[in-house]
Amino acid sequence: MTKTKPGTVSCAEIERLALGFESEQRLEDARDAFDAGLRLDPSSQIFAEGRARVAIQLGEEDAADHCARALAFHEADPELQMQMIETAAAALGIAVIPLLETYLARHPYNIVAHELLADLRAQAGAGDNFIDSYPAALSKDPANKPLLMSYWNILSQSRHYRQAIESMDAHRSKFGGDRDFTMLEIAIAAHSGQIDLAGSLLEKLDSRPDAQLARGLNRLQRGSPDEAAILLESVVSAQPDNLEAWSLLELAWRITGNPRHDWLIGQPRLYGTSELELNAPQLADISAMLRTMHRSSSQPIGQSVRGGTQTSGQLFLRNEPEITMLTDALAVAIRQFVGELPEADPRHPLLRYRNMGMAFGPSWSVRFRGGGHHAAHFHPGGILSSACYICLPEAIADNEDQQGWLEIGRPPVELGIDLPPLATFQPRPGRLVLFPSFLFHGTRPFTGGERLSVAFDLVALPKH
């Protein structure tokens, strides 16, 4: 039994109180109890880990310090440490950078840690130094193939194409015949305007679906949409859920006037708007809460945001009442939208899920201040994707210039395919736009003010 002086509270009693407060979401009480426990027993793993959990939930400025103390108990289990850091990063964002730097000093070849650190450093405004952890690790093991592939992938996702290709050229002898190396080089060439290089590399490749998809894109970029369509049709036949192939096939069918384009995206109510049942004060409360979550100064790697910030983690898993208010309003609009979709169709990338269960998947908030836009992109893991507007500058109300308006169906600039959007939508506070996840979508730039939005994907519920 724990011995205590007369009139004092034992560690066991403090532990019971702290864990009870935490389970009841009485977070301030839990914080005070865990602090009391640590004063009594600074070496307690239970108190240290509990205090870190509560600090994360409360969004405390020194939450990363509490996490560092908790991590110290697991020096013998680096995999668990990495899982703990990822959990903290989802809530704290750039504040966990010191934790990752300390971790990589001990485990310099952990790919997940390098990729997360690069992303967070980019969001923190590190400029070209966001990638510095890789050269430091590679100087100790220059032939580490997984680390090199991760390095080139991150450079590609951040659009540092020349740097990626130069580094790949320098290490080409280590990757003779490596298919992943070739596929990455093809992707970089395709997105950096080196269409002939991509084509020559594809001539030597097999006919697996990912290679056929790359060939389909190459044919589109070369101005041969009929050939592209044949290749992409073979991909969606083999992989019906390959939304990248569907996104490109939509373009190929549109260019060639294929009647199947109407089936794919021309049916009524495949995309549209809804007005959420939220009033101005409620939207103001949601806006105020979201602003507290935008702690970074630049966009994340590999995302569509240009000149803005995006929140970390899963927005809709948070406990704030403002989030609950928003998701409740969204659920009403989503049910109505799905109920008005065309009939179920097992061949269609969206309508095959028409009568199945859907749930919120990834969710986040984007904030632009003083301009910025979303580059055209699609969402490879969703069924329906969204844009939900919370706070907007007055310029977006201008119907003539259409600043900040959402476009669906315009291809990304780097693909070099000149097509207009299928539709444009004017943002309004409380407006929700839903559309198939495979459709390219982006926004037009705007000149100034604050544009605060929420976005999410709907995903299929797992089959039992």
LINBEL-V194033 format. One record per pair of residues at least 24 apart in sequence whose ideal C-beta (glycine too) atoms are under 6 Angstrom apart, sorted by the first residue. I is the first residue (numbers start at 1). J is the second residue. D is the distance in Angstrom with one decimal. If there is no record, write none. Layout:
I;J;D
I;J;D
This chain:
11;40;5.6
11;41;5.2
15;46;5.8
18;50;5.7
27;54;5.5
27;57;5.6
27;58;5.4
30;54;5.0
45;73;4.6
56;88;5.9
56;91;4.7
63;92;5.6
64;95;4.7
64;96;5.6
64;99;6.0
68;99;6.0
78;107;5.1
82;112;5.9
90;312;5.5
90;313;3.1
91;313;5.6
93;295;5.3
93;296;5.8
93;312;4.2
94;120;5.0
94;123;5.6
94;124;4.4
94;296;5.2
104;133;5.7
108;137;4.2
109;147;5.8
111;146;5.8
111;150;4.7
118;154;5.1
119;300;5.4
119;301;4.6
122;301;5.1
123;296;3.7
123;298;5.4
123;300;5.3
125;297;4.2
125;298;4.9
143;174;5.9
152;184;5.9
156;188;5.1
157;301;5.2
157;302;3.7
158;301;4.9
161;188;5.3
161;192;3.8
164;188;5.7
186;214;5.2
190;217;5.7
191;414;4.9
195;221;4.8
209;235;4.9
209;238;5.1
209;239;5.3
213;245;5.2
216;248;5.6
217;248;5.8
220;417;5.8
221;416;5.5
225;252;4.6
225;255;4.2
225;256;5.0
226;256;5.8
228;252;4.5
243;380;5.0
243;437;6.0
243;438;4.1
244;380;5.9
246;349;4.8
246;438;4.0
247;378;4.5
247;438;4.8
247;440;5.9
251;411;5.9
267;342;4.6
269;340;4.9
269;341;5.8
271;435;3.7
273;431;5.7
273;433;5.3
274;333;3.9
274;432;4.7
275;430;5.9
275;431;5.9
276;329;4.3
276;333;5.9
276;430;4.7
276;432;5.8
277;329;5.4
278;329;5.2
278;430;5.0
283;390;5.8
283;429;5.3
283;430;5.8
285;322;5.3
286;322;4.7
286;326;5.5
286;390;5.5
287;390;5.2
287;391;4.4
287;452;5.6
289;320;5.6
289;322;4.2
290;365;4.8
290;452;5.9
294;367;4.6
304;374;4.4
304;375;4.8
304;377;4.3
305;366;5.8
306;372;5.7
306;373;5.4
306;375;5.6
307;371;5.7
307;372;3.0
308;366;5.7
308;367;5.7
308;368;3.9
308;372;4.3
309;367;5.2
310;364;5.6
310;366;5.1
311;364;5.1
311;365;4.6
314;363;5.7
315;363;4.1
315;364;5.3
315;365;5.8
316;360;5.1
316;363;4.1
333;432;5.2
337;434;5.3
349;438;5.5
350;436;4.5
353;383;5.1
353;460;5.4
356;460;5.9
357;461;3.6
358;458;4.5
359;459;6.0
359;461;5.4
360;456;5.6
361;457;4.3
361;459;3.7
362;457;5.3
363;456;3.9
364;455;6.0
365;454;5.1
366;453;5.3
367;452;5.2
368;451;4.2
369;450;5.3
370;448;5.2
373;443;4.8
373;445;4.4
374;442;4.7
374;443;4.4
375;442;5.5
376;410;5.5
376;412;4.2
376;440;4.8
376;442;3.7
378;438;5.6
378;440;5.3
379;437;4.2
379;457;5.3
382;437;3.4
382;457;3.1
383;437;5.9
383;458;5.1
384;434;5.3
384;458;4.3
385;437;4.4
385;457;5.3
386;434;5.4
386;455;5.5
386;456;5.4
387;433;4.6
387;453;6.0
387;455;5.7
388;432;4.7
388;454;4.4
389;427;4.3
389;429;5.8
389;431;5.1
389;453;5.2
390;452;4.7
390;453;6.0
391;450;5.9
391;452;4.0
392;427;5.5
392;429;5.8
392;451;5.7
393;449;2.3
395;446;5.4
395;447;5.6
396;427;5.3
396;446;6.0
402;444;5.9
403;446;3.8
404;443;5.9
404;446;3.7
404;451;5.9
405;444;5.2
406;433;5.9
406;443;5.4
407;442;5.7
408;435;5.2
408;439;5.1
408;441;4.5
409;439;6.0
411;440;5.5
